[in-house]
Every structure is written in structure tokens, then in C-alpha cells.
């Protein structure tokens, strides 16, 4: 079981190696395999899971804004037939009326999962999806719910799900951050959603965002959608890699020397680790982010192309697959569309779906073809769902009481639907899954008992699930 | 919908656990009732209550407390079985004060002078003198004005979908900086930003200053591609209410737009009472319709002044007439076409070819462009002095309550009024002929307002001690954190008001407390009891802000230009443009920097921040940000290792140091060893504000000597010294303050 002791022994190691023989040995080893092993123990920290992990990595498809489950995955004939009626559930919202889904549902695959016509391509993967219809979270406000989805808590600054994953499993590839988040929203908690809280800095998510020219202009000007190089400051013309290594050694020595004076200086430890990682990233990142090495067929499959509605998310999904292959442990990509459909859901929801359907389907196909889906946990989730009753006639309000998320691969049971909401899709009534339960389940798939994956901070053992959480055993393959 | 019992219980258990475990006692005001419903019905939570003048504790057995602040801090430390840390060394303290007050590193000779003064006059006097001196420099306003700009979500573009530049936003930025330097009382400062246009003035210059102040209300993020004008208007008002309520009173009144607030006593009537005030106000944010945005606004005209900076180009008087004629003919063309279409439709003919989308777009875009040109010049084509801000609207109107915030579902009209949950013993009367902004501003700055003074002193505390007394500095609601020292918060707030809202006095008081003077050293026992340092058993170590990191490199390399630049890159070079297209302009620096002036003057474009700022956790300019994030990620390392900016500073510093050492009188006679020694030492002190110890000396020597093999290779020496300089810039100590 992981404990803080690893970090404290690391501290002592760093202290003893900060000067004299220890330091020289360390510096001399800097390029060798031994040093890399050491670094992996130190930085990446391969710790033992509590039981065999079914998922080695996570791709979190984050659907910011709260997608409408009753229009996408949670088929409610009762809602449609009683559309326009005032019912009990809308009572505390001024008697809002039920709003039937304007979209057609059909059953798909062997499993016969109901999926809306808005996700025709995802529907082709119906038999691989592990659908959970009974999620619920504490508050129907974006900022709280989004932060709670990512960190388990909206009240306190806590490590994110990705950070806990790195804390538990360490990094697979020492040349890349273990946790990368692409284009995360800057609101709704911002960096907290990929932060490490009190966990060691190495667990923090690295944000990658690219400046994009709007599709309209890109097409008009005949330019590529990406306006800037994907990653800045990756080259150095002033010195050779070898010279830079020497310089980096000096930086590391100065930092370690400073660390020697005091046992607890997470900002310095974090700096030591992040410089070493940055040095190694210089070679790996440009290749990783260069999508031009992918075949035209693959790019088409993901929906990448100037002016295409799928272009932005297609790129992100393809990058996610490349990162998964390269050994990034936790990959989060945020859909470049808001699912917060308070108005005109009939027009707006199809647009959001269109921009994500093909890329997600392509990702699932690609992962499967490469044999990665078995040990990659793919998550599709927003911070909550939407109400079955209407808002502003044409839209839906936030609904935290019952909503759908799905997972695929990584040891989840494919083709099942777990839990259910009431006849309208308002409240989880059958096998409700609270956010903490879901987090516990994810950790379980990663090989951890959520009650034992703890970090002692200020005399208390903290965990992702706080004092709650039950693993949803029925969804495990 | 908060009434989930389980949820309430979880909150309670967490709150109790934390307070009990971490502090060893329960903080009194952090009582959460078992019954959540009280939150929605009344205003009993502490932050709605007026500040109460507390009794300053006295601890007779100790001489540690030097001020009231220290008494409060000491009392809680003792109660938790802890004690304050020893004082930081004068060198450390001096560096801390310089960063905190002016955001610049101390120079070597300043450090020496300070240490001398500590020797002769004692620490108290030396520190007091330093603080007084720093508070009077312009650099102070640049540092503290920037803190306010974070709260004011200052930016020079509209953000959101169609991100269009705001070329006049810099005037508000300069206004803020000047206010902090001129020690404008904080209540007056707020009054000017909300209602500057309604305040009396004695000169055109004063009028211009007051109009610039209202830029606060105009420069929020806006969706300039919103097709529905009513929706745009409602969102603009919402953004104004949200920024004011979060920024000034740390409450989220805007949550009551669609429903009564879920956890606070604000009702929809409270919201729409405020909405009417802003619906009766006209917001001038510049911009015009282009292919990239469907909504355009107007700029606000300033009174002409001597020596006024105006950056847009003028045009000839002929051109003005020509544009006016073009505009008229475009307008006529549009009207004619519309009439034709109507006619055709009435006669049952196909109208689709008469007025095509292409024609319509051409007319709208071309007209927008012309209007954009004309609004910037007078009839002679002379450029006009323009700004962003607000004026009273043409019509004073009360806003209808919108069911669930939906503009299509207007309900009863709510008269313009101030939020009811906060009751002051004073009358604020909004007459039919005024928007009510002035009353709102007076209400916010009323000496008895329970929030304005508390929220601001808490912000200042946060900047000086690393965390607010209320750690959620933008949230004083029941979902925020309770104050660690409620009595101290009230004490500071009341004293602030007694001091006529004098910001410099407030800062001085905190910086000269014994609490602030503590060392930041680790202490296992105290850490175990209070890991978040809520009780202030030490001064928290802090990562420097993005601006301070960048400015420090420029300061050390002596390239920093302390002069305020003209306007902003947005005003002087970029002008009116969609931000998304700036990447295509080869003449603009790719890192949006390319300058050597202070970071506060760099362009702040939403979604396109200068690298040096974005990488080190600059405040997201679309949000009210009282506390920035601090990340520690490889992207920062890459910036320090490879960015042209850092490489250029390292080179400049190396050149300066080598020149200086070479010019020193006895340098000719210096042995090679001693020369290297000298280079190492000077650079180290310049960068880190202290001398290197022996180990550091050895490390630097080993580094330089292994490569500086021969004396005759001058290029080699510069290169190696530059690499050493960069290593110091990149060291953790450079960007952290103890």
C-alpha cells in the first residue's frame, strides 16, 4: 500500500545526494539506466496495486456542462407520452412541464442498448459500453458539480482523480507527464480539476492547449486549423542537449542543496522533478503531438479535416490514443462544446453530438484494434444530467439527482446497463450510484481499494472518496 | 435543491473533523445547522452580520505581540498549543517585503544599506523606513493595482466565442495603478468604478479620470457573437452583477438570476432589482460588427485634454464624408432590397434571388466596418479620445423578473433596489430619474456594510500572508470557508474604515506586525497540528506571481524599463481585431511579449495571454480572481530552460556581470580563479538576494570551470556565464519567497 514513507525516504535520498559523494554519483549517473530506474522509483513511483489492476490507464472524455441523459442514453417512453404535463417533479421549479425528447431512440447491438439517434456512431459500439443510468451528485451547480466530479469535493481543495491515479500507479513513461489534460476549462474550479492538492507535485496534471484558428477562417485562408506549434519552448538553439544537461545538473544541485536545509519543501521537490521531466519531454513531446505521422485514413476515421465539425475533438481523441500508446497514465480531454443546453435543445444538442460522435467512435475502434481497450478505461461523463421537465420551453435545467455516464474497456462489463432513474429520468431510483461510489469503482478497476489509497496530511488520512463510496461490483467484468 | 440530509451531514462531519483535527478546537462561527433550510430563509450567517469591535486579547506573559494583529494571532496559537516561529533573517525579510510591496527583487546595494540600518537603528526602524519608502514608489501601484485587476477581471478583449480586442481598456488599467499610488481611499475607489460618471468634477482631467474608472463595468467578457440582442443585454448585465458581487462583497448574487439562491438568502427580486439598475445604464465597450462578431458596441468619448494619448489613426475630412456617404448608400440599399422582397412576397413571386444572404452579409459587414471607422474620429477625421465605461441610459427602467432567467418569459417588474438580505441602517433611495448606480455604490461603500471592508482587508491579508483569514477570498457565503480568526478580521475591517479606507496604512500595519516577520521554516510539530498554517505559526512560503518572476529577470539583467509604456500593445499595434487571427500576424511577438517594461503593462487578451504570464498561473481574466492557483509543472521548466525570453535575459545578465567585473579596478590583477569567484558571487547576490554558501560556491565553480577551459575564448566565457545565470533564474529559490 502506498504511504508517505516513500516520499520521506526520497527526501532523505535527495538530501544525502545533494552534495559530496552522493551528489557526484547522482550527477554521473544522470544519463544511465540506473539513474532512470532511480528516477522512476522517485518520480514515477511504481507502487503495488492492492489487487490486480484491470485498467492500466484512463482516458476521460469530459463532457463539460451536463449532457442531457434523457435525450441521449436514458430512454423514457413515459416522458415522451406525457410531454407537456405538469408533474410532481417539476413542482419546486414553479410547476415546470415535462418535455419529451424530440429525438428518436433505438436499440443497438446484441445487448439491445437504447441510444439516441444523435449518437449513430457511438451506437455501433453499444455492446462495448458499460452504461450507468443512476449516477447522482450533490449539487446542481456547474462549479461545484464539476469540481466534485474531478476531486470528490467541491468545498475543499482536494487532489483530482487523475492525481490519485498517478499517486497510486505512478507514471508508465518517464519521458512524459503521467497525467495530461487537453484544453480543460478555466472556470468551474480551473486548475483544481487537474491539481494534486496535498499529494506530491509530480501527480499534478499537465495542461496542454493549442491555439486554434476558428474553422471558418482556417478554411477561408487555407491555413491549418492549428495556428501555433503544438508545444512551445521545446527547442533550444543556444546550447546542445549535452550542455543543457550540465546546466540542468547545476539547477538540480542548487535545488537539492536548498532542500537539505528543510525537510518539507514541496515546491522545491516539485521543481526538481518537473525539470527532469521537462528535459526528457523535449524529445518525446514533439513526436507525440505531431498528428501528421498518422495516415490519411486514420485522420478521416477520427473526422479530422479543415472545416469539419468533428475536427477539434477528432484531434483530441487521436491525441488521446497516441498518449495512451506512449504510456501516459491518465488522459483527460474536454469536448470543445458545452452541453449546458438551457435553451433550444432541439438545435443545440445535435451540434454538440455531431462534434463528438465520430471522434469517440473512432477512438473506441482504434483502441480495440490496437488491443489497448482491454486495459484502458474509457470514461464518458459530464458533471450532471438534465431535467426531464423543460426550462424556457425549449431547454432543460441541471439535474444532479439522476443521470447517465458510460465507461468502456478497462475491466468494465461490456454491453450492460446498470441502475435506473424513475419513469421520467429525474431521480436515480434503482441501484443509485453516488459520485463517491463511482470514484471507488474507478479506483477498483485501477487495482486500488479506495479506502486504503490514502495520503496522510495534517494527521488525517485523506482519500478520494472522503468517508463514503461503495464499489459497484455488478459492473466489473 | 440542497435538502439532501446526507449531503448536509457530510458537510458537517467534514467541517467538524477538519476544525477539530487541525486546530484542536472548533471555530465558533463555523456552525452549520442540522437543518439547512435556515440558509435559504434568513441571513444569520456571520458574513451578513455587521463587524463587531472585538476586545483585543492581551497576553501579558509574553513580549512577542507587537501589535493588535499579533495579539489575535498569538492567542489562537497558544490555545492550540503552538507558538510563533522565530523572526526571519533580515535578508530574507527584506526580500519578502520587496516582493510583496513592489514585486521587484532588492538590489545588492539596497540589501547592504538595509542591513547597515538594521545594525545602527534596529530592525523595527529599518523595516519601517523600508516599508514607507516602498509604499511611495510607482512600483507599488503597479504591484497592488495588478492584484485589483485580477479581481476586476481586467482584459483587453471580449473573450468568449468571438474574441474581439478592446483597444481602450488600458486606460482603466492605468487608472487602477494610479489610484493605488495616489492612495485613493478604497471606498472612493469603489464609488468611482461603479458611478464615476455620476460624480462631480472640477476639471476635464478629473472627468476623464472618473469615466475611465467606470471601465470596470465595461470590460467584462462578452459573447459578441450572440445573435439575440435581448440575450446579449441580459448576459452583459448578469456579468456586471456577478463581477461586482463576487469582487466587492464576495457573494454570488448572480446565482439568483434563474431561481432564488440555493444556499443564500438572495431572491430573484434581489437580482432583478439590481438588474434594473444596469438596464438603466448604458455600457460603452467599443467594438463594431465584423464577419467575426454580430454584436458591436460604442466607445465612450473622453473630454479632450492636452497631451492626451490617442493611438488610433486619423483620416482626412474627405474620407469622413466619403464613408458617411457609403454608409448612407449601404443603408439605402438594404432598405430598398427589403422593400423589394416584401413586394415580391406580396405578389407571390420568388424573392430568394432579390436579396441574397451574400448581399445581406456584405451590407452588414461593410456597414459595421464603416461605423467602426467613423466612431473613432470627429467630422474632420481627427482621432477622438476614447475609453470604455458607462453612462446613465436613455431611459430609466425597472427589469422584469425573468422566469428561470429566460428572456422569453418576463414576469412582474421589480423596482430597482438593493439586495434585501444586507440591511444597513441608512436610507438608499433610487429616484425615478436615476439608474441607481450611485446609490448602489454608496451602499457598497457604506461604513457599516458588513462585507466590503472585510472582503478587501481579507484580500490584502491573502497577498501578504499567503492565505486569507477567510481562505476562500471570493466566497464569503456559507459554502465558503469560515474565517480562521473572525475577531481579527472584524478588527482589521473596522480599523480600515476608521482609517478612512486607507490601503497603504492597512498594508503597512500588516507588514510591520510581528506575525509577518516570522520565518517560514518548517516545524514538524506545528505542521502536524496545522498543516495548512491557518493559525500562522510561520509565514507561508510562496511561489512568486507570474509578473514578479518575469520582472525579476528583467530587473536583475538591468534591462527592465520602469517607465510606463504608451497605452498597450493592443492600443498601439493591434487595434480592433479578432484575437483568434493574431497568430497569423508575423509582426506580433509569438509569446505576446517582446518587451522589457513591467509585466503589468503586457497585453491581456482573453485566451491569448503572454507566455510568461500564462505559464506561471496568471489570473484567468474572464473570472473574478482573488487567489491565483500555484502549479509546478514541466511546462514552466521548459519555459525557463528554452524560451527566447529567458535566454535573452540570461545573455544580458552575463554581459553585464562580465563587463562589471572587467571594469573593476583591480580586475586586471585578479587571478583567473578569483575572477570566476567574483562573477559567481555578484550574480548570485543579484539573483537570489543573498551570498552563496560554500557548497553553492563550489557547485557554481565546478560548473564554470569544467567548460571555461581557455582564457582566450571570450565567446565561451560569455556563453558559460549566461548558462550559469540561466541556472539561477531556473533555480526554485529564484521564483519562491521564504
Interface residues (C-beta under 8 A of the other chain):
Chain A: X19 X92 X93 X94 X96 X138 X139 X140 X141 X144 X153 X154 X155 X156 X177 X186 X187 X190 X191 X192 X195 X198 X201 X204 X206 X207 X211 X212 X213 X214 X217 X221 X223 X227 X228 X232 X233 X234 X235 X236 X238 X239 X243 X244 X246 X247 X248 X249 X250 X251 X253 X254 X255 X257 X258 X262 X263 X264 X265 X267 X268 X270 X271 X272 X274 X275 X277 X278 X279 X281 X282 X342 X343 X391 X392 X393 X397 X400 X401 X457 X458 X459 X460 X466 X467 X468
Chain B: X1 X2 X4 X7 X10 X11 X13 X14 X17 X18 X21 X22 X255 X258 X259 X262 X292 X403 X404 X405 X406 X408 X409 X479 X521 X522 X524 X527 X528 X529 X530 X531 X532 X541 X543 X580 X581 X583 X584 X590 X591 X607 X608 X611 X617 X620 X622 X623 X629 X630 X631 X632 X633 X634 X635 X636 X637 X638 X639 X641 X642 X643 X647 X651 X695 X696 X699 X700 X703 X706 X707 X719 X722 X723 X724 X726 X727 X728 X730 X731 X732 X733 X736
